[in-house]
Amino acid sequence: MTDKRAIRVAARRARADFAPAGPIVVAHAFLHRLRPGLVVAAYLPIGGEADPAPLADAARAQGCMMALPVTVDRATPIAFLPHDDECEIVDGPFGLSQPAARDKGVTPDIILTPLVAFDRRGNRVGQGAGHYDRAFAAYPRAWRIGIAWSVQEIAACPADAWDVPLQAIATEKEWITP
């Protein structure tokens, strides 16, 4: 399957029908990179997305600053705002929950990215608005980790010229390093 729309439909269906047997794997490779002060961008899952909470919890325990994406519309690049227990979460566009825009954005060192589909080469299919592709281009030094359920893996994701590959993928079964 090479059509991204068809891949999205099939992967979303597989994700919706999936009942995970456990949480996302927290690999030694992830823990090894964490240190106090690092900015880790996570997300609040919607629509059956795999929850990055195990990775976010591990990052918090190591003294990392957490951030969440803030989306304005399809065209505006996402920003990452600090997130802690006192952070007000509001309804954003596209059914997202996100921090109220009270702070300036931060530069993420690690970006935990929700996926619609992925392959073992690190290619991904996202929601289709290009928000994370633009974030990866804006923060080229950030470690890009896709978060997904194992049923979202496909043999090959089509990659366009602007697609930036992932450097790791975490599922409930394994940690994949392309």
Contacts in CASP RR format, 6 or more apart in sequence:
PFRMAT RR
TARGET T0000
AUTHOR 0000-0000-0000
METHOD contacts of the structure
MODEL  1
MTDKRAIRVAARRARADFAPAGPIVVAHAFLHRLRPGLVVAAYLPIGGEA
DPAPLADAARAQGCMMALPVTVDRATPIAFLPHDDECEIVDGPFGLSQPA
ARDKGVTPDIILTPLVAFDRRGNRVGQGAGHYDRAFAAYPRAWRIGIAWS
VQEIAACPADAWDVPLQAIATEKEWITP
1 7 0 8 1.000
1 10 0 8 1.000
1 154 0 8 1.000
2 156 0 8 1.000
2 158 0 8 1.000
3 158 0 8 1.000
4 125 0 8 1.000
4 128 0 8 1.000
4 158 0 8 1.000
7 116 0 8 1.000
7 117 0 8 1.000
7 125 0 8 1.000
7 154 0 8 1.000
7 157 0 8 1.000
7 158 0 8 1.000
8 116 0 8 1.000
8 117 0 8 1.000
8 125 0 8 1.000
8 126 0 8 1.000
8 127 0 8 1.000
8 128 0 8 1.000
10 117 0 8 1.000
11 116 0 8 1.000
11 117 0 8 1.000
11 125 0 8 1.000
11 152 0 8 1.000
11 154 0 8 1.000
12 116 0 8 1.000
14 151 0 8 1.000
14 152 0 8 1.000
15 47 0 8 1.000
15 48 0 8 1.000
15 49 0 8 1.000
15 116 0 8 1.000
15 148 0 8 1.000
15 149 0 8 1.000
15 151 0 8 1.000
15 152 0 8 1.000
16 47 0 8 1.000
16 48 0 8 1.000
17 151 0 8 1.000
18 149 0 8 1.000
18 151 0 8 1.000
20 50 0 8 1.000
20 149 0 8 1.000
20 172 0 8 1.000
21 172 0 8 1.000
22 172 0 8 1.000
23 51 0 8 1.000
23 53 0 8 1.000
23 54 0 8 1.000
23 172 0 8 1.000
24 50 0 8 1.000
24 51 0 8 1.000
24 52 0 8 1.000
24 53 0 8 1.000
24 54 0 8 1.000
24 55 0 8 1.000
24 147 0 8 1.000
24 170 0 8 1.000
24 171 0 8 1.000
24 172 0 8 1.000
25 54 0 8 1.000
25 170 0 8 1.000
25 171 0 8 1.000
25 172 0 8 1.000
25 173 0 8 1.000
25 174 0 8 1.000
25 175 0 8 1.000
26 54 0 8 1.000
26 55 0 8 1.000
26 58 0 8 1.000
26 170 0 8 1.000
27 168 0 8 1.000
27 170 0 8 1.000
27 175 0 8 1.000
29 168 0 8 1.000
29 175 0 8 1.000
29 177 0 8 1.000
30 55 0 8 1.000
30 58 0 8 1.000
30 145 0 8 1.000
30 168 0 8 1.000
30 170 0 8 1.000
30 175 0 8 1.000
31 58 0 8 1.000
31 62 0 8 1.000
33 110 0 8 1.000
33 143 0 8 1.000
34 40 0 8 1.000
34 58 0 8 1.000
34 59 0 8 1.000
34 62 0 8 1.000
34 63 0 8 1.000
34 64 0 8 1.000
35 62 0 8 1.000
35 63 0 8 1.000
35 64 0 8 1.000
36 62 0 8 1.000
36 63 0 8 1.000
36 64 0 8 1.000
37 63 0 8 1.000
37 64 0 8 1.000
37 65 0 8 1.000
38 59 0 8 1.000
38 62 0 8 1.000
38 63 0 8 1.000
38 64 0 8 1.000
38 65 0 8 1.000
38 109 0 8 1.000
38 110 0 8 1.000
39 64 0 8 1.000
39 65 0 8 1.000
39 66 0 8 1.000
39 67 0 8 1.000
39 80 0 8 1.000
39 106 0 8 1.000
39 107 0 8 1.000
39 108 0 8 1.000
39 109 0 8 1.000
39 110 0 8 1.000
40 55 0 8 1.000
40 56 0 8 1.000
40 59 0 8 1.000
40 64 0 8 1.000
40 65 0 8 1.000
40 66 0 8 1.000
40 67 0 8 1.000
40 108 0 8 1.000
40 109 0 8 1.000
40 110 0 8 1.000
40 112 0 8 1.000
41 66 0 8 1.000
41 67 0 8 1.000
41 68 0 8 1.000
41 69 0 8 1.000
41 80 0 8 1.000
41 108 0 8 1.000
41 110 0 8 1.000
41 111 0 8 1.000
41 112 0 8 1.000
41 142 0 8 1.000
42 52 0 8 1.000
42 53 0 8 1.000
42 55 0 8 1.000
42 56 0 8 1.000
42 59 0 8 1.000
42 66 0 8 1.000
42 67 0 8 1.000
42 68 0 8 1.000
42 83 0 8 1.000
42 112 0 8 1.000
43 49 0 8 1.000
43 52 0 8 1.000
43 68 0 8 1.000
43 69 0 8 1.000
43 112 0 8 1.000
43 113 0 8 1.000
43 114 0 8 1.000
44 68 0 8 1.000
44 89 0 8 1.000
44 96 0 8 1.000
44 97 0 8 1.000
44 98 0 8 1.000
45 51 0 8 1.000
45 52 0 8 1.000
45 114 0 8 1.000
46 95 0 8 1.000
46 96 0 8 1.000
46 97 0 8 1.000
49 114 0 8 1.000
49 115 0 8 1.000
49 147 0 8 1.000
50 114 0 8 1.000
50 115 0 8 1.000
50 147 0 8 1.000
50 148 0 8 1.000
50 149 0 8 1.000
50 152 0 8 1.000
50 170 0 8 1.000
50 171 0 8 1.000
50 172 0 8 1.000
51 147 0 8 1.000
52 112 0 8 1.000
52 114 0 8 1.000
52 147 0 8 1.000
52 170 0 8 1.000
55 112 0 8 1.000
55 145 0 8 1.000
55 147 0 8 1.000
55 170 0 8 1.000
56 66 0 8 1.000
56 112 0 8 1.000
59 66 0 8 1.000
59 110 0 8 1.000
60 66 0 8 1.000
64 110 0 8 1.000
65 82 0 8 1.000
65 106 0 8 1.000
66 82 0 8 1.000
66 83 0 8 1.000
66 84 0 8 1.000
67 80 0 8 1.000
67 81 0 8 1.000
67 82 0 8 1.000
67 83 0 8 1.000
67 105 0 8 1.000
67 106 0 8 1.000
67 108 0 8 1.000
68 80 0 8 1.000
68 81 0 8 1.000
68 83 0 8 1.000
68 87 0 8 1.000
68 98 0 8 1.000
68 99 0 8 1.000
69 78 0 8 1.000
69 79 0 8 1.000
69 80 0 8 1.000
69 96 0 8 1.000
69 98 0 8 1.000
69 131 0 8 1.000
69 135 0 8 1.000
70 78 0 8 1.000
70 79 0 8 1.000
70 80 0 8 1.000
70 81 0 8 1.000
70 98 0 8 1.000
70 99 0 8 1.000
70 101 0 8 1.000
71 78 0 8 1.000
71 92 0 8 1.000
71 93 0 8 1.000
71 94 0 8 1.000
71 96 0 8 1.000
71 98 0 8 1.000
71 131 0 8 1.000
72 93 0 8 1.000
73 93 0 8 1.000
74 129 0 8 1.000
77 131 0 8 1.000
77 134 0 8 1.000
77 135 0 8 1.000
77 138 0 8 1.000
78 131 0 8 1.000
78 132 0 8 1.000
78 134 0 8 1.000
78 135 0 8 1.000
79 105 0 8 1.000
80 105 0 8 1.000
80 106 0 8 1.000
80 107 0 8 1.000
80 108 0 8 1.000
80 111 0 8 1.000
80 135 0 8 1.000
81 87 0 8 1.000
81 98 0 8 1.000
81 99 0 8 1.000
81 101 0 8 1.000
81 102 0 8 1.000
81 103 0 8 1.000
81 104 0 8 1.000
81 105 0 8 1.000
81 106 0 8 1.000
82 99 0 8 1.000
82 103 0 8 1.000
82 105 0 8 1.000
82 106 0 8 1.000
83 99 0 8 1.000
87 99 0 8 1.000
87 100 0 8 1.000
88 99 0 8 1.000
88 100 0 8 1.000
88 102 0 8 1.000
89 97 0 8 1.000
89 98 0 8 1.000
89 99 0 8 1.000
89 100 0 8 1.000
90 97 0 8 1.000
90 98 0 8 1.000
90 99 0 8 1.000
90 100 0 8 1.000
91 97 0 8 1.000
92 98 0 8 1.000
94 127 0 8 1.000
94 129 0 8 1.000
107 139 0 8 1.000
107 142 0 8 1.000
108 135 0 8 1.000
108 139 0 8 1.000
108 142 0 8 1.000
109 141 0 8 1.000
109 142 0 8 1.000
109 143 0 8 1.000
110 142 0 8 1.000
110 143 0 8 1.000
110 145 0 8 1.000
111 132 0 8 1.000
111 135 0 8 1.000
111 136 0 8 1.000
111 139 0 8 1.000
111 142 0 8 1.000
111 143 0 8 1.000
111 144 0 8 1.000
111 145 0 8 1.000
112 145 0 8 1.000
112 146 0 8 1.000
112 147 0 8 1.000
113 124 0 8 1.000
113 132 0 8 1.000
113 144 0 8 1.000
113 145 0 8 1.000
113 146 0 8 1.000
113 147 0 8 1.000
113 166 0 8 1.000
114 126 0 8 1.000
114 127 0 8 1.000
114 146 0 8 1.000
114 147 0 8 1.000
114 148 0 8 1.000
115 124 0 8 1.000
115 125 0 8 1.000
115 126 0 8 1.000
115 146 0 8 1.000
115 147 0 8 1.000
115 148 0 8 1.000
115 152 0 8 1.000
115 169 0 8 1.000
116 124 0 8 1.000
116 125 0 8 1.000
116 126 0 8 1.000
116 127 0 8 1.000
116 152 0 8 1.000
117 124 0 8 1.000
117 125 0 8 1.000
117 126 0 8 1.000
117 148 0 8 1.000
117 152 0 8 1.000
117 153 0 8 1.000
117 154 0 8 1.000
117 157 0 8 1.000
118 124 0 8 1.000
118 125 0 8 1.000
118 146 0 8 1.000
118 148 0 8 1.000
118 152 0 8 1.000
118 153 0 8 1.000
118 154 0 8 1.000
118 157 0 8 1.000
118 166 0 8 1.000
118 169 0 8 1.000
119 153 0 8 1.000
119 154 0 8 1.000
119 155 0 8 1.000
119 156 0 8 1.000
119 157 0 8 1.000
120 153 0 8 1.000
120 176 0 8 1.000
120 178 0 8 1.000
121 156 0 8 1.000
121 157 0 8 1.000
121 165 0 8 1.000
121 178 0 8 1.000
122 157 0 8 1.000
122 165 0 8 1.000
122 166 0 8 1.000
122 167 0 8 1.000
122 169 0 8 1.000
122 176 0 8 1.000
122 178 0 8 1.000
123 156 0 8 1.000
123 157 0 8 1.000
123 158 0 8 1.000
123 159 0 8 1.000
123 163 0 8 1.000
123 165 0 8 1.000
123 166 0 8 1.000
124 146 0 8 1.000
124 157 0 8 1.000
124 163 0 8 1.000
124 165 0 8 1.000
124 166 0 8 1.000
125 157 0 8 1.000
125 158 0 8 1.000
126 132 0 8 1.000
133 162 0 8 1.000
133 163 0 8 1.000
133 164 0 8 1.000
135 142 0 8 1.000
136 142 0 8 1.000
136 144 0 8 1.000
136 164 0 8 1.000
137 162 0 8 1.000
137 164 0 8 1.000
143 167 0 8 1.000
143 168 0 8 1.000
144 164 0 8 1.000
144 165 0 8 1.000
144 166 0 8 1.000
144 167 0 8 1.000
144 168 0 8 1.000
145 166 0 8 1.000
145 167 0 8 1.000
145 168 0 8 1.000
145 169 0 8 1.000
145 170 0 8 1.000
146 166 0 8 1.000
146 168 0 8 1.000
146 169 0 8 1.000
146 170 0 8 1.000
147 169 0 8 1.000
147 170 0 8 1.000
148 169 0 8 1.000
148 170 0 8 1.000
148 171 0 8 1.000
149 171 0 8 1.000
149 172 0 8 1.000
150 171 0 8 1.000
150 172 0 8 1.000
150 173 0 8 1.000
150 174 0 8 1.000
152 171 0 8 1.000
153 171 0 8 1.000
159 165 0 8 1.000
165 178 0 8 1.000
166 178 0 8 1.000
167 177 0 8 1.000
167 178 0 8 1.000
168 175 0 8 1.000
168 176 0 8 1.000
168 177 0 8 1.000
168 178 0 8 1.000
169 175 0 8 1.000
169 176 0 8 1.000
169 178 0 8 1.000
170 176 0 8 1.000
END
